[in-house]
Amino acid sequence: MIGRPTIGLWNSYDPNHFREAHRRLLARAGPLAFAFDMNLATFGFPFPSELSRPSEVAEWIATTTTIGEEGRYLKELASRGRFQMFPYVRKGFPPQLGEIVLTTCNPDIERRRTADDICAMLMSGRSVCLLFGAGPRGTPKELIDLTNHHFDVTFDGHSLETCTALGAVVAVIAHTLKRKLEQLQGSL
């Protein structure tokens, strides 16, 4: 059984007010999660207080964006229970997310993982959360300290804009996993 991959978005924007940047990030991440069969989780997003469930957030985002088929993919993820919302974590991530892999252009050498390493985790049945620090301040130090696995999608530690990194990481992991599964089936 394959583990479940999740896209994790850590709010490094404004922790108190939902901004256009939050909306755009969700509108872009939803289609990626849907297209590449991943879940989506947010951490510390300041959603309006009247929106307490993922389906309510997805519906609200859908009414305010033209990205991702007017939010259709985010709504579909929510209807399937594949969009989750969490507060900031301080001591550890929810265990259902599995192994947390911080996406970073500056990985700690001892915690650095390759796409093959991440796919091996998934193929062994472990779930993996690909965590993105979303905002102008990047990934906070405490988040770096909470993660045991780091992944740089570039070859030489190049910093990418969040949505660019999001697309690159998700596509690389999904295609590496697909290739490995096809190789496994071919050898049976």
C-alpha positions, 0 to 999 in steps of 0.5 A: 500500500502506498502512503498518502502524499500531502501538500502542507502550506505553512502561513508565513504571511500575516497570521491575523488577517486573511490576505489576497496572497493566502487566497491565491496560494490556496487557489493554486495549490488545490489544482496541484493537489487534485491533479497529482492525487495529493491531499492539501493541509494548511497551518496557521491560516487566518481564515475568517471566523465564520469559516470553520470547515474545509468545505466552507473555506473551499466554497468561499475561495471558489466564489472569489477566484478564477484560478483553478477552474474557479476553485472547483478543484479545491472544492472537490478536495474538500468534498473528498476529505482531502483538504485539512486546516490546522493551527500552527504547531509548536511541538509536533505535526499531526501524526496522520500527515506522516513524515514531514519533509520541509521543502527548502533551498537550504537543506541541512546536509544531514536531513537532506533527502532526494525525490527517490528517498521521499518516494521510497517512504511513500512506497513503504506505506508511510505518508509524507507531508511536503511542507512549504513556508508560504510568505515573504519571510520564508520558513521560520527557524522553529519550523526548520527545527521541527522537521527531520527531512529536507528537500531541495528541488533545484540542483544547486540551492536556488531560491524559488517563489512559493508557487513556482516551488510548489509546482516543481516539487509536486510534479517531481515527486508525483512523476518520480513515484509514478516511474518507480511504481511502473518499474515495480509493476514491470518487474513482477 
